[in-house]
Amino acid sequence: ELKVEQNPLFLSMQEGKNYTIYCNYSTTSDRLYWYRQDPGKSLESLFVLLSNGAVKQEGRLMASLDTKARLSTLHITAAVHDLSATYFCAVDQPAGGTSYGKLTFGQGTILTVHP
Amino acid sequence: GAVVSQHPSRVICKSGTSVKIECRSLDFQATTMFWYRQFPKQSLMLMATSNEGSKATYEQGVEKDKFLINHASLTLSTLTVTSAHPEDSSFYICSARDVAWYQETQYFGPGTRLLVL
C-alpha cells in the first residue's frame, strides 16, 4: 500500500524567510504532484514532476523529485503572505502500473506566513 | 488551460435523500475521472475511478451501492450519494486527467460541499 508522508504538517514562517516542505513516499513511483489549497477551495496545481531529478520553479516555489530516495521537496524562497495556504503532495500509481491518475495524497502542510 | 467544473457547489439536504453531483471537463476529453472526499482539516481520499462507458472502480471501504457513479460521456461523470446521512457530509472533489502533450496534468474541480441534516 502506497503511503505518502509530508513534514512538517504545520509551518509558521516570517516573510522573507526560506523553508522546505518534504514529501516522502513508500513505494516506487516516478510521478509526483504538488497542489495548493486555500481555505474552502479546491486544489490548484503547482507542479507536475515526472522523472527522477526533475526540478521545476514558479515564482518563489521550487519543487524537486528524487525517485531513488522516494522524496520530493517544495522549497519556498523569501516567503510572502500570499503564500499562506495548505500544500499537498500527491503520488501517482507505482511506476509500471496501468492505473495512472489515482493519487495518494500526503497529509498536507498548513503554511502561515507572518509579516 | 483545462478546466473542470462541478455542480452544485454546495448542497444541503435532509437525511435519507439522494444527491447528485456533476463533474464536467470543459475543454478536454477525459476517459477517466476520479472522485475524492475531503473531511474538514484532513487530506483528500480517493473514493473511486470513473471510467467512460464502463463500471467505476471503487477503493476499499467505499460502498458502491451508496456512491453511484456514472460516466456517461467523455466530458461528464456524476456521483450520486444515495440515502445520504449526516456522516456523508463532506467536501467532494472530482478530477480529470488531461494527457495531451504528455503533460499528465490532473485538474481538480472546484468541489461540492455536502451537508446532510
Interface residues (C-beta under 8 A of the other chain):
Chain A: R31 Y33 Y35 K41 S42 L43 E44 S45 V48 L50 F88 A90 S99 Y100 G101 K102 L103 T104 F105 G106 Q107 G108
Chain B: T32 F34 Q42 S43 L44 M45 L46 T49 I93 S95 R97 Q103 E104 T105 Q106 Y107 F108 G109 P110 G111
